[in-house]
């Protein structure tokens, strides 16, 4: 009777450990996705800035053509 009870307790503890690890992974994935979204917004903003700067440079360069 001791061995079946021990097996049940160990199985429950194993599932509990897996549940805790799953929650930790879920929280880290949420944090990572927030960072990816922030980086994406920054890249989009930098791309727009670069496009505007290139347009200004092209307009300035047209006045220098002979």
PyMOL CGO cylinders between C-alpha atoms (Angstrom):
from pymol import cmd
from pymol.cgo import CYLINDER

trace = [
    CYLINDER, 0.00, 0.00, 0.00, 2.95, 2.32, 0.56, 0.3, 1, 1, 1, 1, 1, 1,
    CYLINDER, 2.95, 2.32, 0.56, 4.26, 2.12, -3.02, 0.3, 1, 1, 1, 1, 1, 1,
    CYLINDER, 4.26, 2.12, -3.02, 1.01, 3.02, -4.78, 0.3, 1, 1, 1, 1, 1, 1,
    CYLINDER, 1.01, 3.02, -4.78, 0.54, 6.02, -2.46, 0.3, 1, 1, 1, 1, 1, 1,
    CYLINDER, 0.54, 6.02, -2.46, 4.12, 7.11, -3.03, 0.3, 1, 1, 1, 1, 1, 1,
    CYLINDER, 4.12, 7.11, -3.03, 3.63, 6.81, -6.79, 0.3, 1, 1, 1, 1, 1, 1,
    CYLINDER, 3.63, 6.81, -6.79, 0.46, 8.95, -6.61, 0.3, 1, 1, 1, 1, 1, 1,
    CYLINDER, 0.46, 8.95, -6.61, 2.20, 11.61, -4.50, 0.3, 1, 1, 1, 1, 1, 1,
    CYLINDER, 2.20, 11.61, -4.50, 5.20, 11.72, -6.83, 0.3, 1, 1, 1, 1, 1, 1,
    CYLINDER, 5.20, 11.72, -6.83, 2.91, 11.95, -9.85, 0.3, 1, 1, 1, 1, 1, 1,
    CYLINDER, 2.91, 11.95, -9.85, 1.01, 14.84, -8.28, 0.3, 1, 1, 1, 1, 1, 1,
    CYLINDER, 1.01, 14.84, -8.28, 4.25, 16.64, -7.41, 0.3, 1, 1, 1, 1, 1, 1,
    CYLINDER, 4.25, 16.64, -7.41, 5.50, 16.15, -10.94, 0.3, 1, 1, 1, 1, 1, 1,
    CYLINDER, 5.50, 16.15, -10.94, 2.34, 17.67, -12.39, 0.3, 1, 1, 1, 1, 1, 1,
    CYLINDER, 2.34, 17.67, -12.39, 2.56, 20.55, -9.90, 0.3, 1, 1, 1, 1, 1, 1,
    CYLINDER, 2.56, 20.55, -9.90, 6.16, 21.28, -10.92, 0.3, 1, 1, 1, 1, 1, 1,
    CYLINDER, 6.16, 21.28, -10.92, 5.20, 21.20, -14.59, 0.3, 1, 1, 1, 1, 1, 1,
    CYLINDER, 5.20, 21.20, -14.59, 2.31, 23.61, -13.91, 0.3, 1, 1, 1, 1, 1, 1,
    CYLINDER, 2.31, 23.61, -13.91, 4.62, 26.07, -12.16, 0.3, 1, 1, 1, 1, 1, 1,
    CYLINDER, 4.62, 26.07, -12.16, 7.10, 25.89, -15.03, 0.3, 1, 1, 1, 1, 1, 1,
    CYLINDER, 7.10, 25.89, -15.03, 4.31, 26.38, -17.57, 0.3, 1, 1, 1, 1, 1, 1,
    CYLINDER, 4.31, 26.38, -17.57, 3.16, 29.54, -15.77, 0.3, 1, 1, 1, 1, 1, 1,
    CYLINDER, 3.16, 29.54, -15.77, 6.72, 30.87, -15.74, 0.3, 1, 1, 1, 1, 1, 1,
    CYLINDER, 6.72, 30.87, -15.74, 7.12, 30.19, -19.46, 0.3, 1, 1, 1, 1, 1, 1,
    CYLINDER, 7.12, 30.19, -19.46, 3.77, 31.87, -20.16, 0.3, 1, 1, 1, 1, 1, 1,
    CYLINDER, 3.77, 31.87, -20.16, 4.82, 35.01, -18.27, 0.3, 1, 1, 1, 1, 1, 1,
    CYLINDER, 4.82, 35.01, -18.27, 8.19, 35.15, -20.03, 0.3, 1, 1, 1, 1, 1, 1,
    CYLINDER, 8.19, 35.15, -20.03, 6.51, 34.76, -23.44, 0.3, 1, 1, 1, 1, 1, 1,
    CYLINDER, 6.51, 34.76, -23.44, 4.18, 37.65, -22.63, 0.3, 1, 1, 1, 1, 1, 1,
    CYLINDER, 4.18, 37.65, -22.63, 7.14, 39.80, -21.58, 0.3, 1, 1, 1, 1, 1, 1,
    CYLINDER, 7.14, 39.80, -21.58, 9.04, 38.87, -24.73, 0.3, 1, 1, 1, 1, 1, 1,
    CYLINDER, 9.04, 38.87, -24.73, 6.07, 39.63, -26.97, 0.3, 1, 1, 1, 1, 1, 1,
    CYLINDER, 6.07, 39.63, -26.97, 5.73, 43.07, -25.37, 0.3, 1, 1, 1, 1, 1, 1,
    CYLINDER, 5.73, 43.07, -25.37, 9.41, 43.75, -26.06, 0.3, 1, 1, 1, 1, 1, 1,
    CYLINDER, 9.41, 43.75, -26.06, 9.05, 42.57, -29.66, 0.3, 1, 1, 1, 1, 1, 1,
    CYLINDER, 9.05, 42.57, -29.66, 6.05, 44.86, -30.16, 0.3, 1, 1, 1, 1, 1, 1,
    CYLINDER, 6.05, 44.86, -30.16, 7.99, 47.81, -28.74, 0.3, 1, 1, 1, 1, 1, 1,
    CYLINDER, 7.99, 47.81, -28.74, 10.97, 47.06, -30.98, 0.3, 1, 1, 1, 1, 1, 1,
    CYLINDER, 10.97, 47.06, -30.98, 8.68, 46.79, -33.98, 0.3, 1, 1, 1, 1, 1, 1,
    CYLINDER, 8.68, 46.79, -33.98, 7.17, 50.21, -33.25, 0.3, 1, 1, 1, 1, 1, 1,
    CYLINDER, 7.17, 50.21, -33.25, 10.65, 51.71, -32.87, 0.3, 1, 1, 1, 1, 1, 1,
    CYLINDER, 10.65, 51.71, -32.87, 11.80, 50.17, -36.16, 0.3, 1, 1, 1, 1, 1, 1,
    CYLINDER, 11.80, 50.17, -36.16, 8.71, 51.49, -37.93, 0.3, 1, 1, 1, 1, 1, 1,
    CYLINDER, 8.71, 51.49, -37.93, 9.33, 54.97, -36.52, 0.3, 1, 1, 1, 1, 1, 1,
    CYLINDER, 9.33, 54.97, -36.52, 13.02, 54.86, -37.51, 0.3, 1, 1, 1, 1, 1, 1,
    CYLINDER, 13.02, 54.86, -37.51, 12.05, 53.71, -41.01, 0.3, 1, 1, 1, 1, 1, 1,
    CYLINDER, 12.05, 53.71, -41.01, 9.70, 56.67, -41.38, 0.3, 1, 1, 1, 1, 1, 1,
    CYLINDER, 9.70, 56.67, -41.38, 12.40, 59.06, -40.14, 0.3, 1, 1, 1, 1, 1, 1,
    CYLINDER, 12.40, 59.06, -40.14, 14.88, 57.59, -42.61, 0.3, 1, 1, 1, 1, 1, 1,
    CYLINDER, 14.88, 57.59, -42.61, 12.41, 57.89, -45.47, 0.3, 1, 1, 1, 1, 1, 1,
    CYLINDER, 12.41, 57.89, -45.47, 11.72, 61.54, -44.66, 0.3, 1, 1, 1, 1, 1, 1,
    CYLINDER, 11.72, 61.54, -44.66, 15.45, 62.28, -44.39, 0.3, 1, 1, 1, 1, 1, 1,
    CYLINDER, 15.45, 62.28, -44.39, 16.11, 60.58, -47.73, 0.3, 1, 1, 1, 1, 1, 1,
    CYLINDER, 16.11, 60.58, -47.73, 13.36, 62.61, -49.39, 0.3, 1, 1, 1, 1, 1, 1,
    CYLINDER, 13.36, 62.61, -49.39, 14.79, 65.85, -47.99, 0.3, 1, 1, 1, 1, 1, 1,
    CYLINDER, 14.79, 65.85, -47.99, 18.27, 64.85, -49.16, 0.3, 1, 1, 1, 1, 1, 1,
    CYLINDER, 18.27, 64.85, -49.16, 16.97, 64.03, -52.64, 0.3, 1, 1, 1, 1, 1, 1,
    CYLINDER, 16.97, 64.03, -52.64, 15.27, 67.42, -52.88, 0.3, 1, 1, 1, 1, 1, 1,
    CYLINDER, 15.27, 67.42, -52.88, 18.42, 69.17, -51.73, 0.3, 1, 1, 1, 1, 1, 1,
    CYLINDER, 18.42, 69.17, -51.73, 20.51, 67.21, -54.23, 0.3, 1, 1, 1, 1, 1, 1,
    CYLINDER, 20.51, 67.21, -54.23, 18.32, 68.14, -57.20, 0.3, 1, 1, 1, 1, 1, 1,
    CYLINDER, 18.32, 68.14, -57.20, 19.34, 71.77, -56.83, 0.3, 1, 1, 1, 1, 1, 1,
    CYLINDER, 19.34, 71.77, -56.83, 23.00, 70.82, -57.27, 0.3, 1, 1, 1, 1, 1, 1,
    CYLINDER, 23.00, 70.82, -57.27, 22.58, 69.15, -60.68, 0.3, 1, 1, 1, 1, 1, 1,
    CYLINDER, 22.58, 69.15, -60.68, 23.96, 71.07, -63.64, 0.3, 1, 1, 1, 1, 1, 1,
]
cmd.load_cgo(trace, "trace")
